[in-house]
């Protein structure tokens, strides 16, 4: 199992400089990949291109580039360009976002996200592979009929004709699609105790493509808090879990709430959502079960984290990405070092030295 770093996106309490320092420390330690995110603030490719130019070994990945934010061709151009700038170190993570961001921020209807994703990925692969892009689908038509449009192909030669594609998937149908058309899965709230069900769904998709799980990258982003008191460590993760389970999306459509229900936390998920949407956010955080946080995080001293890393590796994780809950870059860098030490203690890891 390899290690990665998920920086998330820029917030009021972070800066690009902070994220660069963390990425450089991960690069020095032998982490395999650093991911950047986007929602409706900072974009991921700008940050990744900047980091790629100031690191040497570590891969840079989008977790994610939003499908409604760009055309497939623009996505392919960006991916190929960052791959060229980084010397073949780019990984393209894609996701449909959610109805509120897709329709409210990008002005793109959220209908039929699976079909749109399938067509989007197919066009991206054509373009990056420098094939002439002609596509006739339900959602994308290239070139447009009845006009001057011409079927084109990428006009420069990137380092690779195939850039690894990852899908951010939560629901069963999206998991199956990830297995079928992608090279990896970007997971959230990954629990070793629940993983077999998700991996079976991915394997079903792999089977449709005549493939197995061999070589498929399972990449959860896992909150990490190192400390002696496990309960106190968990307190730092509570608000994050409550935001996703309770407030990410609407009452009618919240993928993360639905995931918590499938994991067996239906009663708690309903309570968290009710409190969060009523703006009682402290109570919503308090309602997140300790067991849920512990299953989906790395908490406690290094020895406990090492034991938990063995659980994640046994549950099919191939690249575990650290999500830092640290107050400053120096503390975050220390957490990266602590997790690297824990991986060595676990005996299941490869730091890429």
C-alpha positions in Angstrom: 0.0 0.0 0.0 1.3 3.5 -0.9 0.6 6.8 0.7 -0.8 10.0 -0.8 -1.8 13.4 0.4 -5.1 15.1 -0.2 -4.9 18.8 0.2 -8.5 19.6 -0.4 -9.2 23.1 -1.7 -8.2 26.5 -0.6 -10.2 27.8 2.4 -10.1 30.9 4.6 -7.5 29.3 6.8 -5.1 27.9 4.1 -3.0 29.3 1.4 -1.3 28.0 -1.7 2.0 28.4 0.1 0.9 26.2 2.9 -0.2 23.5 0.5 3.0 23.7 -1.4 5.1 23.1 1.8 3.0 20.1 2.6 3.3 18.7 -1.0 7.1 19.2 -0.9 7.3 17.4 2.4 5.2 14.5 1.0 7.5 14.5 -2.0 10.6 14.3 0.2 9.1 11.4 2.2 8.3 9.3 -0.8 4.5 9.7 -0.9 3.2 8.6 -4.3 0.7 11.4 -5.1 -0.7 14.7 -3.9 -4.3 15.6 -4.8 -6.1 18.9 -5.0 -9.8 19.5 -5.0 -12.3 22.1 -6.3 -15.9 23.0 -5.4 -16.8 26.6 -6.1 -13.7 28.4 -5.1 -10.1 27.5 -6.0 -9.7 25.2 -9.0 -7.6 22.1 -8.9 -5.5 22.2 -12.1 -4.0 25.6 -11.3 -2.8 24.5 -7.9 -1.5 21.2 -9.3 0.5 22.8 -12.1 2.1 25.1 -9.6 3.0 22.2 -7.3 4.2 20.1 -10.2 6.7 22.7 -11.1 8.2 22.8 -7.5 8.3 19.0 -6.8 10.3 16.2 -8.4 8.9 12.8 -7.8 5.4 12.9 -6.5 2.4 12.6 -8.8 -0.2 15.3 -8.9 -3.8 14.5 -9.2 -7.2 16.2 -9.4 -9.6 15.1 -6.8 -11.5 16.2 -8.6 -11.9 18.2 -11.8 -15.6 18.8 -12.0 -17.3 17.3 -15.1 -19.9 20.1 -15.3 -17.2 22.8 -15.1 -15.5 22.0 -18.4 -16.0 20.4 -21.8 -14.4 17.0 -22.3 -12.0 18.5 -24.8 -10.9 21.3 -22.4 -10.4 18.7 -19.7 -8.2 16.6 -22.0 -6.2 19.7 -22.9 -5.6 20.6 -19.3 -4.7 17.0 -18.3 -2.3 16.6 -21.2 -0.6 20.0 -20.5 -0.1 19.3 -16.8 1.2 15.8 -17.7 3.7 17.5 -20.1 4.7 20.1 -17.6 5.2 17.5 -14.8 7.1 14.9 -16.9 4.2 12.4 -16.9 3.1 12.8 -13.3 -0.5 13.8 -13.7 -3.6 11.7 -12.6 -7.0 12.9 -13.8 -9.7 12.5 -11.1 -13.2 13.4 -12.3 -16.6 13.8 -10.6 -20.0 15.1 -11.4 -20.2 17.3 -8.2 -23.7 17.6 -6.9 -27.0 19.1 -8.1 -26.5 22.4 -6.1 -23.1 23.1 -7.5 -23.7 21.7 -11.0 -26.9 23.7 -11.6 -26.3 26.6 -9.2 -22.6 27.4 -10.0 -22.0 25.9 -13.5 -25.5 26.1 -14.9 -25.4 22.5 -16.0 -28.4 20.2 -15.4 -27.5 17.3 -13.1 -29.8 14.8 -14.9 -28.3 11.5 -16.0 -24.9 11.9 -14.3 -23.8 8.3 -15.0 -24.5 8.6 -18.8 -22.8 12.0 -18.9 -19.8 10.6 -17.1 -19.4 7.7 -19.5 -19.5 9.9 -22.6 -17.2 12.5 -21.0 -14.6 9.9 -20.1 -14.8 8.4 -23.6 -14.1 11.7 -25.3 -11.3 12.6 -22.9 -9.6 9.3 -23.7 -10.0 9.9 -27.4 -8.4 13.4 -27.1 -5.5 12.4 -24.9 -4.8 9.5 -27.1 -4.5 11.9 -30.0 -7.3 10.3 -32.0 -9.5 12.5 -34.1 -12.4 13.4 -31.8 -15.7 12.6 -33.4 -18.5 11.6 -31.0 -22.2 11.2 -31.3 -23.8 10.6 -28.0 -26.9 11.6 -26.0 -25.1 14.4 -24.1 -22.1 15.3 -26.4 -22.1 15.8 -30.1 -18.7 16.5 -31.8 -18.5 18.2 -34.1 -21.8 20.0 -33.9 -24.0 19.1 -37.0 -25.0 21.6 -39.6 -22.2 24.0 -39.0 -18.5 24.7 -39.8 -17.2 22.5 -37.0 -14.4 20.1 -37.8 -13.4 16.9 -36.1 -10.0 17.7 -34.6 -7.2 16.0 -32.7 -4.9 17.2 -29.9 -2.2 19.3 -31.7 0.8 18.4 -29.5 2.3 15.2 -28.2 2.0 14.8 -24.4 4.4 12.4 -22.7 1.7 9.6 -22.5 -1.2 8.5 -24.7 -3.0 7.4 -21.6 -3.3 9.4 -18.4 -4.7 7.4 -15.4 -8.4 8.4 -14.9 -10.1 8.1 -11.5 -13.7 8.6 -10.6 -15.0 10.0 -7.4 -17.8 7.6 -6.7 -20.2 7.1 -3.7 -23.3 5.3 -4.9 -23.4 1.7 -6.2 -24.1 2.5 -9.8 -21.2 5.0 -9.9 -18.9 2.5 -8.3 -19.7 0.0 -11.0 -19.1 2.6 -13.6 -15.7 3.4 -12.1 -14.7 -0.2 -12.2 -15.8 -0.4 -15.9 -14.2 2.8 -17.4 -11.6 4.1 -14.9 -8.2 3.2 -13.6 -9.0 4.0 -10.0 -11.6 5.0 -7.4 -11.4 8.2 -5.3 -13.3 7.2 -2.1 -14.6 9.0 0.9 -15.6 7.6 4.3 -13.9 4.3 3.4 -14.4 1.8 6.2 -12.4 -1.5 6.1 -15.4 -3.0 7.9 -17.7 -2.1 5.0 -15.3 -2.2 2.1 -16.1 -5.6 0.7 -19.5 -4.5 -0.5 -18.1 -1.5 -2.4 -15.2 -3.5 -3.9 -17.6 -6.2 -5.1 -19.6 -3.5 -6.9 -16.4 -2.2 -8.5 -15.4 -5.8 -9.4 -18.7 -6.1 -11.2 -17.9 -3.2 -13.4 -14.4 -4.5 -14.0 -15.9 -7.7 -15.2 -18.0 -5.9 -17.7 -14.8 -4.6 -19.3 -13.2 -8.0 -19.1 -10.9 -6.9 -16.3 -10.2 -7.9 -12.7 -9.3 -5.7 -9.7 -5.6 -6.2 -10.4 -4.0 -2.9 -11.2 -7.1 -0.9 -10.2 -6.1 1.8 -7.7 -8.4 2.1 -4.6 -7.7 5.6 -3.2 -9.6 6.7 -0.1 -9.0 10.0 1.5 -8.7 9.3 5.2 -8.7 11.9 8.0 -5.6 11.5 10.3 -5.1 12.9 13.8 -2.1 11.7 15.7 -2.3 11.8 19.5 -2.5 9.8 22.7 -6.2 10.3 23.3 -8.3 8.7 20.6 -11.5 10.4 21.7 -9.8 13.8 21.6 -8.4 13.0 18.1 -11.9 12.1 16.9 -13.2 15.5 18.1 -11.3 17.2 15.3 -13.0 15.1 12.7 -16.6 15.5 14.0 -17.4 18.7 12.2 -16.1 17.4 8.9 -18.2 14.3 9.1 -21.3 16.3 10.1 -20.8 18.7 7.2 -20.8 15.9 4.6 -23.5 13.7 6.2 -25.7 16.5 7.2 -25.1 19.5 4.9 -23.4 18.4 1.7 -26.4 18.6 -0.7 -30.0 18.9 0.0 -32.5 17.0 2.2 -33.7 15.1 -0.9 -30.2 14.3 -2.3 -27.1 13.9 -0.2 -24.8 11.1 -1.5 -22.8 11.0 1.8 -25.9 10.7 4.0 -27.0 7.8 1.8 -23.6 6.2 2.1 -23.8 6.4 6.0 -27.2 4.7 5.8 -25.8 1.9 3.7 -23.0 1.5 6.2 -25.6 0.9 8.9 -25.8 4.3 10.5 -29.3 5.2 9.2 -30.7 6.5 12.5 -27.6 8.6 13.2 -27.5 9.9 9.6 -31.1 11.2 9.8 -30.4 12.9 13.1 -27.2 14.5 11.9 -29.0 15.9 8.8 -31.9 17.2 10.7 -29.7 19.1 13.1 -27.3 20.4 10.5 -30.0 21.7 8.2 -31.6 23.4 11.3 -28.2 25.2 11.7 -27.6 23.3 15.0 -24.2 22.4 13.8 -22.5 21.7 17.2 -25.3 19.3 18.0 -25.0 17.7 14.5 -21.2 17.1 15.1 -21.9 15.7 18.5 -24.4 13.2 16.9 -21.8 11.6 14.7 -21.1 8.2 16.2 -17.6 7.7 17.5 -17.6 4.3 15.8 -18.2 5.9 12.4 -15.4 8.3 12.9 -13.0 5.6 14.1 -13.9 3.3 11.2 -13.2 5.9 8.5 -10.2 7.7 10.1 -6.7 7.1 11.5 -6.7 8.2 15.1 -4.4 7.9 18.1 -0.7 7.1 18.6 1.5 5.8 15.8 1.2 2.2 16.9 -2.6 2.3 16.7 -2.4 4.0 13.3 0.0 1.3 12.1 -2.5 -1.4 13.1 -5.3 0.4 11.4 -3.1 0.8 8.2 -2.9 -3.0 8.1 -6.7 -3.1 8.2 -7.0 -0.7 5.3 -4.5 -2.6 3.3 -6.3 -5.9 4.0 -9.5 -4.2 2.9 -8.2 -3.5 -0.6 -6.7 0.0 -0.3 -3.8 0.4 -2.7 -3.1 4.2 -2.1 -4.2 5.6 1.2 -4.4 9.4 1.1 -3.9 11.4 4.2 -6.4 14.3 4.9 -4.7 16.5 7.5 -6.5 18.0 10.5 -3.6 20.1 11.6 -3.6 23.8 12.7 -0.6 24.9 10.6 1.8 23.5 7.9 4.5 22.6 10.4 2.0 20.4 12.3 0.7 19.0 9.1 4.3 18.1 8.0 4.8 16.3 11.3 1.7 14.3 10.7 3.0 13.3 7.3 6.2 12.1 8.9 4.2 10.2 11.7 2.1 8.4 9.1 5.2 7.5 7.1 6.7 6.0 10.3 3.4 4.2 11.0 3.4 2.7 7.5 6.9 1.4 8.2 5.7 -0.1 11.5 2.7 -1.7 9.8 4.8 -3.7 7.3 2.3 -3.2 4.5 3.6 -0.1 2.9 5.9 1.2 0.2 7.2 4.8 0.4 8.6 4.6 -3.1 12.2 5.0 -2.0 
